[in-house]
Amino acid sequence: MQNRQNSPDEVARLIAENGARALRPWLLAEPPVLPLSPRRGDYDLNPGFERMAVRELAPAAVLVPVVRRADPTVLFTLRTEHLVRHAGQVSFPGGRLNVDDASLVITALRETREETGIDAELVDVAGFLEAYETGTGFAILPVIGVIEEGFSLRPNPQEVAAIFEVPLAMFLDPANCERGTGEWQGRMRTFYAFRYKQHYIWGATAAILVSFRDRLKA
């Protein structure tokens, strides 16, 4: 199904018709082994930034949940305002590898259930993107999963203020991707961003979407 000429609408049609099977030819079939060695990260747009003191990156995983609708969507969470990290930001469900997690895939699925109420058996894992390094010291494995319609949501009120969906095709059109700037560690940094209605999707979440888009063009 890989075709450089596929438009965003054509990719969306393939997913609507074939679900996770449509995505597999574009994605990594197996997750990279631990420890992760990210090939993409916050430093891609900020090559002049020096990395923090040498340390082992903390492994983490997120689920990029693609909802199989007639017009496929991507599901996001809006984090609550009282959280220590990334309060009030749009993100994918996910988090740090727990000692009891058998793999980072388990991490992504566990966190998705804890944050949204979507059970692991409802997620058809299609594949993986390259690991992503954050400036805060995490190595994130993006797990691409397809969810059929008909699921119910039980958001965790301690972590999730809202759950919403955005048409996948919007992220596949480069014209919808912005480059924002903001101060971090006393210096201005550049990051990817998307706008959808009242939501501002930026930082690592937006960069993972760009990585997904690039995979779907390869």
N, C-alpha and C positions, 0 to 999 in steps of 0.2 A: 504493500500500500504506500510505500514511500515514493514521493514524487515532488520534485522541486517546484512544480507548477501549481501544486495544491494551494488554493486560496484559504483564508481563515474560514470562510463559509463551507468550503469543501471538507476541510479537516473536521469541522463541527458535524457535518452530515455523516462522515464516516464513523465518528464516535456514536452518534445517535443510532446508526444502523447496526454497528458491530460491538459497541461497548469497549471493554478493555482490550479486546483482540485487535481493535483498530490502532491502538497506541503502541503495542508491543514492538513492532518493527523499528520504532524510533528511539526506544528507551534502552537503558542498560538492563540486561536480563537478570543479572545477579548483583546484589549489593556489594560494594567494596568491603574488603576485610578490615577489621580493626587492627591497629589504629588507623583512622581515616587520614588520607593525605589529600586535602582539598585542592582542586584545580581552579576553583573560582572562589571569589570572596569579596569582602568589603574593600579590599585594596585594589581591585581591578580598575576602578574609576579614580583611585587615589594612589598612584604608584609612588608618589613622593613621601607617603606616610611610612614611618618606621613602625614595625611590629612591636608589640609589647615585649617585655623581657622574655627571653627564651623560656617556654613552658610547654607542657603537653596540652594540646587542645582537648577540651572536654567533649566527648561524643554525645550527640543529640540527634533527634530525628523529628521530622514533621511529615504529616500526611497532606498531600496536595489533592483534595477531594474533588473529583470531577463528577458532577451529577448527570446521569444519562437521561436527558430530556430531549424533546424534539429540537430544542436549541440548548445544547449542553451548557452547563454552568460550572463555575468554580465556587466552592463553599468556603467562607471565611468566618473567623470569630473576631469580635471586637472585645478587647481585654478591658477588664474593669479598671477604674481610676485609682484604686488603692494598692495595686500590685507594686512590688519593689522594682521589677524589671518591665520595661515597655508598657507602662500603664497607659490605658486609653488608645493603644495602637491596634491596627488591623493586623491579624496574623493567621497563619495556618495552625490547626491543632497540632500540638507536639510538645516536646520537652527533652530534658536530659535523660540519658541512659541510666536506668535504675539497676542496682546490683542484682535484682531478681529477674531482669529482662533477659531472655535467651538471645535476643538479637535486636538490632535497631528497628527492624520491621515491627517487632512486638512493641517496642517503645512507641512508635508512631500510632499503632492501632490502640494500645492501651490509653495513651493520652487523648486520642480522639473520643474514645468511649467516656473517659472521665470528664472531658470538657463539654462534649456535645450530646452524649447519650447514644451515639451511633455505634452499634455493636460491631465487633471485628468481622463477624460472619457476613455482614452486609457489604463489606468492602472487597472488591475484586482487585487485587494488586496487579497493576499492569507492568510495572518496572520502576526504574530508578534514574535519577539525575546524578551528575557528579556532585561529590560532597562540596559544601560551601563553608568557607571560613569567615567567622565574624570577628570584628575588631575587639569584641569582648572576650575572645578566647574559646569559642565553641566551634566544633566541626559538625555541621548539620548534614544529615543524609535526607534529601527529599525523596519521599516514597509517593509515587503516583498511584492513586487508587480510584476506581470507578464505582459509584454508588447508584443503584437503581432507584427509580422513583418509588414513593410509598413509605419511606423511612420516617420515623418520628424523632423529634429533638427533645432532649432533656438537658438544657444548658446548666452548667455548674455555676450558680450565682456568685460564688467566691472568686471565680476567674473570668467568667464570660458575661459581658453586659448585653451582647446581641450576637445573633448568627444571621448571616445574609449570603445571598448568591449573586454572582456577576456573570454575564454571558462570557463563555470561554473565548469566543471569536474576538471580543474586544482586546484581549491580551495578545492575540496573535497578529494584530495589526500594529506594525512599528509606529504608525502615526499617533497612536494613543499613549505611547511611552514618553514620559518627561524625564528631565534630569534636574533634580533639585539640589539645593545647597543648604548646609547648616553647620553650626559650630560643634565640634567634637574634640575633646582633649585640647581645648584652647586653639584649635585650628579649623579653618573652613574645610568641609569635606563635600564631595559630590556623591549623589545616590540616585538610583532609579526611582520613579514614582508613577502611579496611575491615579486618575480621578474617576470615581463613579458615583453619581448622585452626590450625597453628602459625605461620602467616604474618601479618605486619602490613604492610598496603599503605597507604602514606601519602604526603603531600607532593604533588609535581607528578604522580606516577603516579596517585594517587587523584583528584586534581583533573581530570585528563584523562578518567578514567572518569566523573566527574560530568558533564563537558561532553558526553561521548558519550551518557549517559543523557538529558540535557536535549535533545539533538538528536533522540533517538528518541521523545521526547514531543511535539516541535514539529509 
